[in-house]
């Protein structure tokens, strides 16, 4: 915008034109004065009546799915805008399929260095008086998470180039990308054990029964159901009796620690474990089981672990997926400690499914304690190498990096 020095220069130009009696110089000074006055008025009112809104067609999608991002710009005043530049903050984890991103050249470098670059969706418009412009872009969620669009900055300039004015739009919109859901029979299985483990996994997930009482062991009873504490106390084999009429309850525990060092991370292990938890949870809910999900951490910056108590309400599936979507690969406490802390609050007899890339002695001990307390237990391990685990409860190895790559490229109907 023209400042005091500019107005002083115009005044000097007028005086000079009068002293020299120069008609063309006088007309030129008048034109400059009118242009400067128009610039002042424009600068004061250029962004009055200008509104900017963004809208996502879907606020929740699954990984690999596409949705639409629509921006709406309105100039609700009789003053036209020669140009209006909009820079809207855009999450780097989301792929823009149409349009242009300011700072897109930094995307590849940021991916290589695991750094966060600032990306903006850029639009340059010219708006007439009382004009509305709407643009729609296709975006795709490449990875799970909760991603924020915005805030935005809008900048307007006059045709003379005397000045520009900027305003900030602080409103934001959030897009949640759910973890990848696959049929549980497509979860990775080692080739040498193609069917036995999956049958055991299905049996525990689909038919978890609540223990009702304890009776004397008779031939034909499963050794897995022997109640060892009562057996030791009575010096006679005792077996658990389950109540088939109760609602099956499933508690999924996800370990966010993927390597021995709690500050390390193997992304494929984490994604495979979270995808398995989401797939099992949705499958069990479809069978009308009550399902809960726990994790020994939360989103980036969280200071508490994740807890979704078992339930089977209509919104339970969405609640579980929204809790799993933003999980960050940093654990707050070891999974075995989380199991011990939450054991008293678990519904009696509920099935516990632990998913971990760190099958430590402490974790196995906690799972055995849960099993002795009447909870059917399943341990799902993650990793390139299958760990050696005593055959004391149901186990299933999901695989490692290759297993995740197969699931990531799996075409689902």
Secondary structure, DSSP 4 states (H G I P E B T S, - for coil): ---HHHHHHHHHHHHHHHHHT-HHHHHHHHHHHHHHHHHHHHHHHTTTTEEEEEEES-SEEETT-EEEEEEEEEE-SSS-EEEEEEEEEE-TTEEESSS-EETTHHHHHHHHHT-PPPEEEEEEEEE-TTEEEEEEEEEEE-S-EEEEE--EEEEEE-TT-S-EEEEEE---EEEEEEPP---GGGS---GGGSSHHHHHHHHHHH---EEEEEEE--TTS-GGGB-HHHHHHHTS-EEEEEETTSPPEEEEEE----SSSTT---HHHHHHHHHHHHHHHHHHHHTT-EEEEEES--STT--S-EEEEEE-STTHHHHHHHHHHT--S--SS-HHHHHHHHGGGSPTT-EEEEEES---HHHHHHHHHHHHTT--EEEEEESSS-----TTSEEEEEESHHHHHHHHT----
